[in-house]
């Protein structure tokens, strides 16, 4: 099984770190994985895209992902942008940082959308709007491609002490508070 994941965020939201943590979680489950970012302007608030590939076989391709199986939108303002869905494979999954459910299917190739108010959870748990860890818990819940335990264990490679404790709690809440949106009676917009 080979899957490709594209993360969309803004500088300072942790898209690059989220991709690295996710790759580590896959490796912990005896999969091969690679993660890498793509930056435009390197400044806080600028759009950032990160990529994760994982497979049961060695991952040698290190190019950006043009046909993702899953999109993680850390920055909720980007979810309506056609560029976010570019190349999305049929049966695609969207993991979205959003305070409310999605009522219209934003792309014809989407099969599932999981929403979680990651910004609110991050504020409540650590006092900052850094939603990346929460999105990883949500990703584990909606895809089932990696276990919650592996994501939580991978955090220890990036955090320690109080920051580790808070990020573990944020991942758990992301997993537990994700809602899956249905698309009955919806129209395709893109």
Helices and strands as residue ranges (DSSP letters): E 2-10, H 15-28, E 32-39, E 47-55, E 70-73, G 76-78, H 82-85, E 92-97, E 110-116, H 118-126, H 132-143, H 148-154, G 155-157, H 161-177, E 179-181
